[in-house]
């Protein structure tokens, strides 16, 4: 059972885990920002600290609650991505279930995850819906600001209010992320990449994003002119149009193998066919056709070398929305080699021997993203059934 989330507890933790906490005098949403999930990405923490100071000095009337949370305290202190393992890759059912027992795991990040998991539970139990969870990040390579999210209609509906490119479907390639766990719980959750680690603009972009988000959800007093001004600032920082993109390829680095991105590549860059983009072992990684590059790795830690993405046509976005609302996926378990994992009907098990006969885009349209279960089967997860849509019926960003 989560412990009571009180003002005294917030005050006690303020210098460490909880960066700050504002509770308005009137009811409203609960907005939670995470910074420093990776310890070499302090921009989000700094932006939160600066924003809270300005909010408190403004004397404005706030609606609801807002919290800033520092995630990986030890890694932030040592200014490294992680100590023992990536905190944004370990939010997995087995690891979370083990937290109910006395913690025998010696991983520094497992202990951080336990504290975060308890704190999230406290917030949900004691603060008011609707809930918004935002994870602030920066990238190792040069980038313009963008949003990443798990593919649910609730997340899509919320993120389309931002003047930024949105990359969805990352949950199919990146397992154990904090936001994936929160999406499993049914709440709006997204990640914001504000810029390159060492770029001071990353802090400015994060501050603008935080302020725009607080205005969008109704935590700040309603001044549309002011909100549009912040939206314009966010839009001015990038060249990539406001659009939805999906990941379709991940270049994984095998443990112990040599990998190095060649210099000069940036996020969302269109790379022609026949261009070498990285060194892998004794050879080069070269594009075999025109590709759009996403999150090239320019740091020592990490196993995702880069991704390829593509723009999603509006027709397919509309079609997937229509099919999901009709719950067409109810018949999908009738296909050969496909079965429900449980009576909750939120996860499918797909036999790999027949998987090649079903086009992956079909499952994407219906909201399913595939992960390897074992040598013979895939798991296809759908978060639509978990989404707590009722919490977000009368929110201001839908008007």
Secondary structure, DSSP 8 states (H G I E B T S, - for coil): ------HHHHHHHTTTTEEEEEE-SEEEEEEEEEE-SSTT-THHHHHHHHHHHHHHHHT---EEEEEEEE--HHHHHHTSS-SSS-GGG---HHHHHHTTS------HHHHHHHHHHHHHHHHHHHS-SSEEEEEEEEESS----EEEE---HHHHHHHTTSSS-EEE-GGGT--S-HHHHHHHTT-EEEEEEEEETT-THHHHHHHHHHHHHHHHHTSS---HHHHHHHHHHHHHT-SS-S-EEEEEEEEE--TT--EEE-TT--TT-EE-TT-EEEEETTEEEE-SS-EEEE----SSS-SEEEEEEEE--HHHHHHHHHHHHTTGGGGGGGSTTEEESSTT--EEEEEHHHHTTS-HHHHHHTTEEEEE-SSSEEEEEE-TTT--GGGGTT-GGG-
